[in-house]
Amino acid sequence: MLAPGAMLFNSFEYLLLFLPLTVVVYFFLSRRVGAMAGKLWLVLASLFFYGWWSVSYLWLICGSMLFNYGMARWLGHADGAKARIILAAAITGNLALLGYYKYADFFISNINLLGDNPMPLLHLALPLGISFFTFTQIAFLVDVHRKVAHEYSLVHYFLFVTYFPHLIAGPILHHKEMMPQFASAAARTVDWRNVQLGLFILAIGLIKKVVLADSLAYAANEGFSSTTPLVFHNAWITSLSYTLQLYFDFSGYCDMAIGASLIFNIRLPENFNSPYKALNIQDFWRRWHITLSRWLRDYLYIPLGGNRYGISRSYAALLVTFLLGGLWHGPSWTFVVWGLLHGAAAVLHRGWTLCHFRMPAFLGWMLTFLFVNTAWVFFRAADIAAATHILKGMAGMNGFPSLNDLAVLASGIVQIDTWKPFNEMLHFPARKLLLLAAGLALVWIAPNTREMCQKKPVSEPGVCSILLVGSAMGFGVFYMLFIASSTPSFIYFYF
């Protein structure tokens, strides 16, 4: 369970107070006092950002960082068997912390199914961002062991882990791609081109979240919470709504993180590259949650043997990697099933490729999207039974729409009350279909955020560019003020 109260990227306290104040003080201290003062301010601001959720859990993230910093220093001066033992102990400590808070109740509840004397659940609050800052630090430890990273400054290490744009829900960072940027003199001076581009990317992410994801959530939540059987079209509206909600929610978060970071002249790695345009499952995982895919490949799949020890070993490594990748998202059998489905699809694709079979691009894209959409049902459902409930409807086992249903569907298109919150306008299925059509057009046809920025090279800010950025930001804020009925948290906050 995740405790409430986190400072959301789509909240007024973040957009209008925390972010502007942090930027102004950072550049003032960096220029007038020194680079270390600016970095220390970012550390303190990031800890404040985390502590907004729960001050009592600051000790957890600080203790985790002190433990990993000490182990990394020790590891950096060790070789051979001693280094391997230190690395194993450090990784075990990280996984034990993650396992205790995230999986303890999951294991207890499953053990209770086997016995007559059930153990009480711990009901622990899931520490915000624990999966992300744990994976980030494990990657750092492995890189130190491989002699490709080191960090001797405690302030720098704290900044690497707590840097607030990525702290809560990624992207998952590498030390070598971040800290050289903070060491650059250019990072300490305001670059108005980066400010312009950063605000534009942040605004795009805000619109993805508050306009698209939160509106799609209404239809998805309605379907997944339904206790009555869903007929064919309602089941597909439900699954497609969640497929699009998840994309716009998480990619919107990452856009807002990348945009905010760019204002500080720090470039975070790209995390999405139009994943629903993928032509096969391997292509999908090169486009979806790119930094997690990279982490699973470098620190799990390759150490398990990768493709170095024959086909059977590579298939087993794929299945284990996706199984653990699924379980990383949460303590539920639905995530296990979701991971195994993707693992099986990856194995099937590997075998298909090794046999030199070919498939038309359009067919490959369609099958990939339909598979991903179907697998997301397990990702979203509360349990296996709930997922089966949706899948039965998608398969037509609960019936198809009647002529009367189609008439009602059509009548809803013209009955739109403009001034109600958008999700309240989605009572009629027809409006859900219109929103789905718009969302699918955006993910299938429209350029993604990176492509939009590449098409128009950034120049010195002018009147037109300032108006563009201001309009995008203004629209997002206006929507939150007058149209959105609530400020939901990001989906990946719960992972």
C-alpha positions as CSV (number, residue, x, y, z in Angstrom):
1,M,0.0,0.0,0.0
2,L,1.3,3.4,-0.9
3,A,0.8,6.2,1.6
4,P,-0.9,9.3,0.1
5,G,0.5,12.8,0.1
6,A,3.3,12.7,-2.5
7,M,4.1,16.0,-4.3
8,L,2.8,15.3,-7.8
9,F,4.3,16.7,-10.9
10,N,0.8,17.7,-11.9
11,S,0.1,19.6,-8.7
12,F,0.0,23.4,-8.2
13,E,2.5,23.3,-5.3
14,Y,5.0,21.6,-7.6
15,L,4.5,23.6,-10.8
16,L,4.0,27.0,-9.2
17,L,6.1,26.9,-6.1
18,F,8.6,24.0,-5.7
19,L,10.0,23.9,-9.2
20,P,10.4,27.7,-9.8
21,L,12.0,28.2,-6.4
22,T,14.4,25.3,-6.8
23,V,15.5,26.5,-10.2
24,V,16.1,30.1,-9.1
25,V,18.0,29.3,-5.9
26,Y,20.1,26.6,-7.7
27,F,21.4,29.0,-10.4
28,F,21.9,31.8,-7.8
29,L,24.0,29.6,-5.5
30,S,25.9,28.0,-8.4
31,R,26.9,31.3,-9.8
32,R,27.4,33.4,-6.7
33,V,28.6,30.9,-4.1
34,G,29.9,27.9,-6.0
35,A,29.1,24.7,-7.8
36,M,29.0,22.6,-4.6
37,A,26.5,25.0,-3.0
38,G,24.2,24.5,-6.0
39,K,24.5,20.7,-5.8
40,L,23.9,20.7,-2.1
41,W,20.8,22.8,-2.6
42,L,19.5,20.3,-5.1
43,V,20.1,17.5,-2.7
44,L,18.2,19.3,0.1
45,A,15.4,20.3,-2.3
46,S,15.1,16.7,-3.5
47,L,15.0,15.4,0.1
48,F,12.3,17.9,0.8
49,F,10.4,16.8,-2.3
50,Y,10.6,13.2,-1.0
51,G,9.8,14.1,2.5
52,W,6.6,15.9,1.4
53,W,5.2,12.4,1.1
54,S,6.4,11.2,4.5
55,V,9.1,12.8,6.7
56,S,9.3,9.6,8.7
57,Y,10.5,7.7,5.6
58,L,13.4,10.1,4.9
59,W,15.6,7.9,7.2
60,L,14.9,5.0,4.8
61,I,16.2,6.6,1.7
62,C,19.1,8.3,3.5
63,G,20.0,5.0,5.2
64,S,19.9,3.2,1.9
65,M,22.2,5.8,0.3
66,L,24.7,5.7,3.1
67,F,24.8,1.9,3.0
68,N,25.3,1.8,-0.7
69,Y,27.8,4.7,-0.7
70,G,29.9,2.9,2.0
71,M,29.7,-0.5,0.1
72,A,30.7,1.2,-3.1
73,R,33.7,2.8,-1.5
74,W,34.7,-0.6,-0.1
75,L,34.0,-2.3,-3.3
76,G,36.1,0.2,-5.3
77,H,39.2,-0.8,-3.3
78,A,38.7,-4.6,-3.5
79,D,39.4,-7.2,-6.2
80,G,38.8,-10.8,-7.0
81,A,36.8,-13.0,-4.6
82,K,36.6,-10.2,-2.0
83,A,35.0,-7.8,-4.4
84,R,32.5,-10.4,-5.5
85,I,31.5,-11.1,-1.8
86,I,31.1,-7.4,-1.1
87,L,29.0,-6.9,-4.2
88,A,26.8,-9.9,-3.3
89,A,26.4,-8.6,0.2
90,A,25.5,-5.1,-1.0
91,I,23.0,-6.4,-3.6
92,T,21.5,-8.7,-1.0
93,G,21.0,-5.8,1.4
94,N,19.2,-3.8,-1.3
95,L,17.0,-6.7,-2.3
96,A,16.2,-7.4,1.4
97,L,15.0,-3.9,1.9
98,L,12.9,-3.9,-1.2
99,G,11.6,-7.4,-0.4
100,Y,10.6,-6.4,3.1
101,Y,8.6,-3.4,2.2
102,K,7.2,-4.5,-1.1
103,Y,6.7,-8.3,-0.9
104,A,6.5,-9.3,2.7
105,D,2.7,-9.2,2.8
106,F,2.5,-11.0,-0.6
107,F,4.6,-13.9,0.7
108,I,2.8,-14.0,4.0
109,S,-0.6,-14.1,2.3
110,N,0.5,-17.0,0.0
111,I,2.0,-18.9,2.9
112,N,-1.2,-18.5,4.8
113,L,-3.1,-20.3,2.0
114,L,-1.1,-23.4,2.9
115,G,-1.6,-23.6,6.6
116,D,-4.3,-23.5,9.3
117,N,-2.6,-20.9,11.5
118,P,-2.4,-17.7,9.4
119,M,0.2,-15.2,10.2
120,P,-0.9,-11.5,10.5
121,L,-0.1,-9.2,7.6
122,L,2.3,-6.4,8.2
123,H,0.3,-3.8,6.2
124,L,3.5,-1.8,5.5
125,A,3.3,1.5,3.5
126,L,5.2,1.1,0.3
127,P,8.0,3.7,0.4
128,L,7.7,6.1,-2.5
129,G,10.1,5.3,-5.4
130,I,11.8,2.4,-3.6
131,S,11.9,0.2,-6.7
132,F,13.5,3.0,-8.7
133,F,16.1,4.2,-6.2
134,T,16.9,0.5,-5.4
135,F,17.5,-0.4,-9.0
136,T,19.5,2.8,-9.6
137,Q,21.9,1.9,-6.7
138,I,22.2,-1.7,-7.6
139,A,23.3,-0.6,-11.1
140,F,25.9,1.7,-9.6
141,L,27.3,-1.0,-7.4
142,V,27.7,-3.3,-10.4
143,D,29.3,-0.6,-12.4
144,V,31.8,0.1,-9.6
145,H,32.6,-3.6,-9.5
146,R,33.1,-3.5,-13.3
147,K,35.4,-0.5,-12.8
148,V,33.3,1.8,-15.0
149,A,32.0,4.0,-12.3
150,H,33.2,5.5,-9.0
151,E,32.1,8.3,-6.7
152,Y,34.2,9.7,-3.8
153,S,31.9,12.6,-2.8
154,L,28.9,11.9,-0.6
155,V,27.1,15.0,-1.8
156,H,27.5,13.9,-5.4
157,Y,26.3,10.4,-4.6
158,F,23.2,11.8,-2.8
159,L,22.5,14.1,-5.8
160,F,22.8,11.1,-8.2
161,V,20.2,9.1,-6.3
162,T,17.8,11.8,-5.0
163,Y,17.7,14.1,-8.0
164,F,14.0,14.9,-7.8
165,P,13.0,14.8,-11.5
166,H,13.7,11.0,-11.6
167,L,13.5,10.1,-7.9
168,I,9.9,8.9,-7.7
169,A,9.3,7.0,-11.0
170,G,12.4,7.1,-13.1
171,P,13.9,7.1,-15.6
172,I,16.4,4.6,-14.1
173,L,19.8,6.3,-14.3
174,H,23.4,5.4,-14.7
175,H,26.0,7.3,-12.8
176,K,28.3,7.7,-15.8
177,E,25.5,9.4,-17.8
178,M,24.5,11.9,-15.1
179,M,27.4,13.1,-12.9
180,P,29.6,14.4,-15.8
181,Q,26.7,16.7,-16.7
182,F,26.6,18.1,-13.1
183,A,30.4,18.6,-13.2
184,S,30.1,20.7,-16.4
185,A,30.5,24.5,-16.0
186,A,27.7,24.9,-18.5
187,A,25.3,23.3,-16.0
188,R,25.7,26.2,-13.6
189,T,24.5,28.9,-16.1
190,V,21.0,29.6,-17.2
191,D,20.5,28.4,-20.8
192,W,17.4,30.0,-22.1
193,R,17.1,27.6,-25.0
194,N,17.1,24.7,-22.5
195,V,14.6,26.6,-20.4
196,Q,12.3,27.0,-23.4
197,L,12.6,23.4,-24.6
198,G,12.3,22.1,-21.0
199,L,9.1,24.0,-20.3
200,F,7.7,22.8,-23.7
201,I,8.4,19.2,-23.0
202,L,7.1,19.6,-19.4
203,A,3.9,21.1,-20.8
204,I,3.4,18.2,-23.3
205,G,3.8,15.8,-20.4
206,L,1.3,17.7,-18.3
207,I,-1.3,17.6,-21.1
208,K,-0.7,13.9,-21.6
209,K,-1.4,13.3,-18.0
210,V,-4.3,15.6,-17.1
211,V,-6.1,15.7,-20.4
212,L,-5.6,12.3,-21.9
213,A,-4.5,9.8,-19.2
214,D,-6.9,11.0,-16.5
215,S,-9.9,11.1,-18.9
216,L,-9.1,7.6,-20.2
217,A,-8.8,6.4,-16.6
218,Y,-12.6,7.0,-16.2
219,A,-13.5,4.4,-18.8
220,A,-10.8,2.0,-17.7
221,N,-11.7,2.1,-14.0
222,E,-15.4,1.8,-14.8
223,G,-14.8,-1.4,-16.8
224,F,-12.3,-3.0,-14.4
225,S,-14.6,-2.3,-11.4
226,S,-17.7,-3.7,-13.1
227,T,-19.2,-6.7,-11.4
228,T,-21.5,-7.5,-14.3
229,P,-20.3,-9.3,-17.4
230,L,-19.0,-6.9,-20.1
231,V,-20.2,-7.4,-23.6
232,F,-17.8,-7.3,-26.5
233,H,-17.5,-3.6,-27.2
234,N,-17.5,-2.6,-23.5
235,A,-14.7,-5.0,-22.8
236,W,-12.6,-3.7,-25.6
237,I,-13.3,-0.1,-24.6
238,T,-12.1,-1.0,-21.1
239,S,-8.8,-2.7,-22.3
240,L,-7.9,-0.1,-24.9
241,S,-8.7,2.7,-22.5
242,Y,-6.2,1.3,-20.0
243,T,-3.6,0.6,-22.7
244,L,-3.7,4.3,-23.7
245,Q,-4.1,5.6,-20.1
246,L,-0.9,3.7,-19.0
247,Y,1.1,5.1,-21.9
248,F,0.0,8.7,-21.6
249,D,0.3,8.6,-17.8
250,F,3.8,7.2,-17.7
251,S,5.2,8.8,-20.8
252,G,3.6,12.1,-19.5
253,Y,5.5,11.6,-16.2
254,C,8.8,11.0,-18.0
255,D,8.2,14.0,-20.3
256,M,7.7,16.2,-17.2
257,A,10.8,14.7,-15.6
258,I,12.9,15.3,-18.7
259,G,11.5,18.8,-19.2
260,A,12.1,19.9,-15.6
261,S,15.6,18.4,-15.6
262,L,16.5,20.2,-18.9
263,I,15.8,23.5,-17.2
264,F,18.8,22.7,-15.0
265,N,20.8,21.8,-18.2
266,I,20.7,18.1,-17.3
267,R,19.5,15.7,-19.9
268,L,17.7,12.6,-18.6
269,P,17.7,9.5,-20.9
270,E,14.7,8.9,-23.1
271,N,12.2,6.4,-21.7
272,F,9.7,6.1,-24.5
273,N,9.9,6.0,-28.3
274,S,6.4,5.4,-29.7
275,P,6.1,1.8,-28.3
276,Y,2.7,1.2,-29.8
277,K,4.3,1.5,-33.3
278,A,6.5,-1.6,-32.6
279,L,6.6,-4.3,-35.2
280,N,7.4,-7.2,-32.8
281,I,7.8,-7.8,-29.1
282,Q,11.5,-7.2,-29.1
283,D,10.9,-3.8,-30.8
284,F,8.3,-3.0,-28.2
285,W,10.7,-3.5,-25.3
286,R,13.3,-1.3,-27.1
287,R,10.7,1.5,-27.1
288,W,8.7,1.0,-23.9
289,H,10.2,2.0,-20.5
290,I,13.6,2.0,-22.2
291,T,15.7,2.5,-19.0
292,L,14.0,-0.5,-17.3
293,S,14.5,-2.6,-20.4
294,R,18.2,-1.6,-20.4
295,W,18.5,-2.4,-16.7
296,L,16.9,-5.8,-17.1
297,R,19.2,-6.6,-20.1
298,D,22.5,-5.4,-18.5
299,Y,22.0,-6.5,-14.9
300,L,19.8,-9.6,-15.2
301,Y,19.5,-11.1,-18.7
302,I,23.3,-10.9,-19.6
303,P,24.5,-12.1,-16.1
304,L,22.0,-15.1,-16.5
305,G,23.9,-16.0,-19.6
306,G,22.2,-14.0,-22.3
307,N,22.6,-15.6,-25.7
308,R,26.2,-16.8,-25.0
309,Y,25.4,-20.4,-24.0
310,G,23.0,-21.7,-26.6
311,I,19.3,-21.4,-27.5
312,S,17.9,-23.2,-24.4
313,R,19.9,-21.1,-22.0
314,S,18.9,-17.9,-23.7
315,Y,15.2,-18.9,-23.6
316,A,15.4,-19.7,-19.9
317,A,17.2,-16.3,-19.3
318,L,14.4,-14.5,-21.2
319,L,11.7,-16.2,-19.2
320,V,13.4,-15.5,-15.9
321,T,14.1,-11.9,-16.8
322,F,10.6,-11.1,-17.8
323,L,9.2,-13.0,-14.8
324,L,11.3,-10.9,-12.4
325,G,10.6,-7.8,-14.4
326,G,6.9,-8.5,-14.0
327,L,7.3,-9.1,-10.2
328,W,9.3,-5.9,-9.9
329,H,6.1,-3.9,-10.7
330,G,4.3,-5.3,-7.7
331,P,3.5,-8.1,-5.3
332,S,0.7,-9.8,-7.2
333,W,0.2,-12.9,-9.3
334,T,-1.2,-10.7,-12.1
335,F,2.2,-9.2,-12.5
336,V,3.8,-12.6,-12.6
337,V,1.4,-13.7,-15.3
338,W,2.0,-10.5,-17.2
339,G,5.8,-11.0,-17.0
340,L,5.5,-14.6,-18.1
341,L,3.3,-13.7,-21.1
342,H,5.9,-11.2,-22.3
343,G,8.7,-13.8,-21.6
344,A,6.8,-16.4,-23.7
345,A,6.3,-13.8,-26.5
346,A,10.0,-12.9,-26.4
347,V,10.9,-16.6,-26.7
348,L,8.5,-17.2,-29.5
349,H,9.9,-14.2,-31.4
350,R,13.5,-15.4,-30.8
351,G,12.6,-18.8,-32.2
352,W,10.7,-17.2,-35.2
353,T,13.7,-15.1,-36.0
354,L,16.2,-18.0,-35.7
355,C,14.0,-19.9,-38.2
356,H,14.4,-17.0,-40.6
357,F,10.6,-16.6,-40.9
358,R,9.2,-13.3,-42.2
359,M,6.0,-11.5,-41.5
360,P,4.5,-8.4,-43.3
361,A,5.2,-5.3,-41.3
362,F,1.5,-4.4,-40.9
363,L,0.6,-7.9,-39.6
364,G,3.6,-7.8,-37.2
365,W,2.5,-4.4,-35.9
366,M,-1.1,-5.5,-35.5
367,L,-0.3,-8.7,-33.7
368,T,2.2,-7.0,-31.4
369,F,-0.3,-4.3,-30.4
370,L,-3.1,-6.8,-29.8
371,F,-0.8,-8.9,-27.7
372,V,0.4,-6.0,-25.6
373,N,-3.2,-4.7,-25.1
374,T,-4.3,-8.2,-24.0
375,A,-1.4,-8.6,-21.6
376,W,-2.1,-5.2,-20.0
377,V,-5.4,-6.6,-18.8
378,F,-3.4,-8.7,-16.3
379,F,-1.2,-5.7,-15.5
380,R,-4.3,-3.6,-14.5
381,A,-6.6,-6.2,-13.0
382,A,-6.9,-6.6,-9.2
383,D,-6.5,-10.4,-9.5
384,I,-6.6,-13.3,-12.0
385,A,-10.4,-13.6,-11.8
386,A,-10.8,-9.9,-12.6
387,A,-8.6,-10.3,-15.6
388,T,-10.5,-13.3,-16.8
389,H,-13.7,-11.3,-16.4
390,I,-12.4,-8.7,-18.9
391,L,-10.9,-11.2,-21.3
392,K,-14.1,-13.2,-21.6
393,G,-15.8,-10.0,-22.7
394,M,-13.1,-9.3,-25.2
395,A,-13.5,-12.8,-26.7
396,G,-17.2,-12.3,-27.1
397,M,-18.2,-14.9,-24.5
398,N,-20.5,-12.4,-22.8
399,G,-22.3,-11.5,-26.1
400,F,-22.1,-8.8,-28.7
401,P,-23.9,-5.4,-28.9
402,S,-27.5,-5.4,-30.0
403,L,-29.0,-3.0,-32.5
404,N,-30.4,-1.0,-29.5
405,D,-26.9,-0.8,-28.0
406,L,-25.6,0.5,-31.3
407,A,-28.3,3.1,-31.4
408,V,-27.5,4.3,-27.9
409,L,-23.8,4.3,-28.9
410,A,-24.5,6.6,-31.8
411,S,-26.9,8.9,-29.8
412,G,-24.2,9.7,-27.3
413,I,-22.0,11.4,-29.9
414,V,-24.1,14.6,-30.1
415,Q,-24.9,15.0,-26.4
416,I,-21.9,16.7,-25.1
417,D,-21.9,19.3,-22.3
418,T,-18.8,21.3,-22.8
419,W,-18.4,22.8,-19.4
420,K,-18.5,19.7,-17.3
421,P,-15.3,18.0,-16.3
422,F,-14.3,15.8,-19.2
423,N,-14.5,12.5,-17.4
424,E,-18.1,13.3,-16.5
425,M,-18.8,13.6,-20.2
426,L,-17.9,10.0,-20.7
427,H,-21.1,8.5,-19.5
428,F,-22.0,7.5,-23.0
429,P,-19.9,4.8,-24.6
430,A,-19.8,6.8,-27.9
431,R,-17.7,9.5,-26.2
432,K,-15.3,6.9,-24.9
433,L,-15.0,5.7,-28.5
434,L,-14.2,9.3,-29.6
435,L,-11.6,9.6,-26.9
436,L,-10.1,6.2,-27.8
437,A,-9.9,7.2,-31.5
438,A,-8.1,10.4,-30.6
439,G,-5.7,8.5,-28.3
440,L,-5.0,5.8,-30.9
441,A,-4.3,8.4,-33.6
442,L,-1.8,10.1,-31.3
443,V,0.2,6.9,-30.5
444,W,0.0,5.4,-34.0
445,I,0.3,8.4,-36.3
446,A,1.4,11.6,-34.5
447,P,5.1,12.2,-33.7
448,N,6.3,11.6,-30.2
449,T,7.8,14.3,-27.9
450,R,11.3,13.7,-29.1
451,E,10.4,13.9,-32.7
452,M,8.4,17.0,-32.2
453,C,11.4,18.7,-30.6
454,Q,13.7,17.5,-33.4
455,K,11.5,18.8,-36.2
456,K,11.8,22.3,-34.9
457,P,15.4,23.0,-33.9
458,V,15.7,25.1,-30.7
459,S,17.0,28.6,-31.3
460,E,17.2,31.7,-29.2
461,P,13.8,32.3,-27.5
462,G,11.7,34.6,-29.6
463,V,8.2,35.9,-29.3
464,C,6.7,33.0,-31.2
465,S,8.5,30.3,-29.3
466,I,7.6,31.9,-25.9
467,L,4.0,32.1,-27.0
468,L,4.0,28.4,-28.0
469,V,5.5,27.3,-24.6
470,G,3.3,29.7,-22.7
471,S,0.2,28.4,-24.5
472,A,1.0,24.8,-23.9
473,M,1.7,25.4,-20.2
474,G,-1.3,27.7,-19.9
475,F,-3.6,25.1,-21.4
476,G,-2.4,22.4,-19.0
477,V,-2.9,24.7,-16.0
478,F,-6.3,25.9,-17.2
479,Y,-7.5,22.3,-17.7
480,M,-6.5,21.4,-14.1
481,L,-8.2,24.5,-12.8
482,F,-11.5,24.5,-14.6
483,I,-12.1,21.2,-16.3
484,A,-10.3,18.3,-14.4
485,S,-12.4,17.1,-11.5
486,S,-9.4,15.8,-9.5
487,T,-5.6,15.5,-9.4
488,P,-4.9,11.7,-9.6
489,S,-1.4,10.4,-8.9
490,F,0.8,8.8,-11.6
491,I,0.3,5.0,-12.1
492,Y,4.0,4.2,-11.6
493,F,4.0,5.9,-8.2
494,Y,2.5,2.6,-7.0
495,F,5.4,0.5,-8.3
